[in-house]
Amino acid sequence: MVISMKKLTGILLVLIMFAGCSGQTGSDENILKVDDSRLTVLPRPDYTEPDESEPDPEPVRPEPPDFVEIAKQHLNESHGRVYVGMADLTYPNAYRYVDDPGIIHPASTIKSMIMEYALLQIHAGNASSDEIYDGYTLQYSIEQMMQVSCNESTGTLVARFGRADIQSWLDLNYPGIELNSNWRNYHHNNKYNEITVEDTIVFLERLWELRHGEPYKQMLDIMFGTTWSREKIPAATEDISNIRVASKSGSFLDGDDTADHDMAIVVSYDEDGGIEFVYALTFYSFAPYSEITYSVARPAIVAMAREIYEQVSEYYSGSVRF
């Protein structure tokens, strides 16, 4: 039987199509992937149903004691009024305590927020740390303002950046703060500077949270280097080698009262250099002026700061350490 070329071609096409299809079993065991224009058969990847169960909960830490209330047992009437703020920064949403006496007149603690504003402006390129103003670089003025609490340097920075501009920024970030002094010869509306305990703790919380980035890393380093008036919160743990304290202190005559203030971040390191625990602490004390006021108020602050340290250290030691 003679098969025409046309029929032979058709038969061959059918056979080729049949051979091509016979390799597909119709099952789902293999998938096809086009790779470099060649047809390749790849194994189907293993597939595991997603685990929709709830994740394991974090270990439940014991409820902390009321660190501040315990520390306040060191106070008596001779110490005057002492307002305290504290935040445990070791874990999110840990212990937090803030006295709320309303607006108070700060000593030099408000300089910390002026430092923040100045360094943010420098970091944003709106000023230079090497810029000379009033005969000194801005960097020098910032360090002098914070580390030795120099009022002249504070006045230089307020003049350079503008009291009104700093205040506008404070309104957005620390609504309880009023910068009424230019540290030279002017008080806005003839008023003292104003602050709240909450604003102070918020500053310290922000400083620690953002410490890995600039300019907050530099800010924390500057406060670790403070040398002036370290006889309050820093003095409470000066005998403990694994503690570092970044602080800003201040004192002044507030009418008939003496004001003695301090704010700090206290960091405890373990033997490997890791952070064991960290907390923010601030004191605002006011007492009727007398020759012995500072000799009474400052030891009370030190005693309270030491009690808080010991309570926190005990809480994070042994079986309750996570």
Secondary structure, DSSP 8 states (H G I E B T S, - for coil): ----HHHHHHHHHHHHHHHHHHT--SSSSEEEEEETTEEEEEE---------S-------------HHHHHGGG--GGG-EEEEEEEE-SSTT--EEE-----B--SGGGHHHHHHHHHHHHHTTSS-TT-EETTEEHHHHHHHHHHS--HHHHHHHHHHH-HHHHHHHHHHH-TT-B--B-SSS-BGGG---BB-HHHHHHHHHHHHHTTTSTTHHHHHHHHHT--SS-SSTGGGGTT-TTEEEEEEEEEEEETTEEEEEEEEEEEEE-TTS-EEEEEEEEEEEEEE--TTHHHHHHHHHHHHHHHHHHHHHHHTSGGG--
